[in-house]
Amino acid sequence: MTRLIIHHFENVYAFCEQEDKSLIQIPRYKLPLESKEGDSILFIDGFYKKDDGISDKKKKSIKKLMNSLFH
């Protein structure tokens, strides 16, 4: 199992950050349709799957940090 984070999209490719912080290029059609920048993706048994648990945790953590900085 490999965990990736979608860094950004360019044309038909998604640039994903690996755990070692390097970027890899993945054809966008291989990712789940609802994938967006910042989402955590798992590569399991030859397929990419959105990892909703990690994505939601990161979003909540970032929101909490932003609130503490601006309030």
C-alpha positions as CSV (number, residue, x, y, z in Angstrom):
1,M,0.0,0.0,0.0
2,T,1.3,3.4,-1.0
3,R,-0.1,6.7,0.2
4,L,0.1,9.8,-2.0
5,I,-1.2,13.3,-1.8
6,I,-2.5,15.1,-4.9
7,H,-0.3,18.2,-5.2
8,H,-1.7,19.6,-8.4
9,F,-3.2,18.8,-11.8
10,E,-1.7,19.7,-15.2
11,N,-3.6,18.8,-18.3
12,V,-4.3,15.1,-18.1
13,Y,-1.9,14.4,-15.3
14,A,-2.0,14.5,-11.5
15,F,1.2,15.3,-9.7
16,C,1.3,13.5,-6.5
17,E,3.6,13.8,-3.5
18,Q,5.0,10.6,-2.2
19,E,6.0,10.0,1.5
20,D,9.6,11.0,0.7
21,K,8.3,14.4,-0.6
22,S,9.1,13.6,-4.3
23,L,6.5,14.1,-7.0
24,I,5.3,11.5,-9.4
25,Q,3.1,12.0,-12.4
26,I,-0.1,9.9,-12.7
27,P,-2.6,9.9,-15.6
28,R,-5.7,11.6,-14.2
29,Y,-8.0,8.9,-15.6
30,K,-6.5,6.4,-13.1
31,L,-7.7,8.4,-10.1
32,P,-11.2,8.4,-8.6
33,L,-13.4,11.0,-10.5
34,E,-14.0,13.1,-7.4
35,S,-10.3,13.5,-6.7
36,K,-9.0,17.1,-6.1
37,E,-5.9,18.8,-4.9
38,G,-4.9,18.0,-1.4
39,D,-6.7,14.6,-1.3
40,S,-4.9,11.6,0.1
41,I,-4.8,8.7,-2.3
42,L,-4.0,5.0,-1.6
43,F,-2.5,2.7,-4.2
44,I,-3.7,-0.8,-3.4
45,D,-3.5,-3.9,-5.6
46,G,-3.0,-1.8,-8.8
47,F,-5.8,0.7,-8.1
48,Y,-6.0,4.2,-6.7
49,K,-8.5,4.9,-4.0
50,K,-9.4,8.1,-2.2
51,D,-8.5,7.9,1.5
52,D,-11.3,10.0,3.0
53,G,-10.3,9.5,6.6
54,I,-6.9,11.1,6.2
55,S,-8.2,13.8,3.8
56,D,-10.9,14.9,6.4
57,K,-8.4,14.8,9.3
58,K,-6.0,17.1,7.4
59,K,-8.7,19.5,6.4
60,K,-9.9,19.8,10.0
61,S,-6.4,20.3,11.3
62,I,-5.7,23.0,8.7
63,K,-9.0,24.7,9.5
64,K,-8.2,24.6,13.2
65,L,-4.8,26.1,12.6
66,M,-6.2,28.9,10.4
67,N,-8.8,29.8,13.0
68,S,-6.2,30.0,15.7
69,L,-4.1,32.3,13.5
70,F,-6.9,34.7,12.5
71,H,-9.0,34.8,15.7
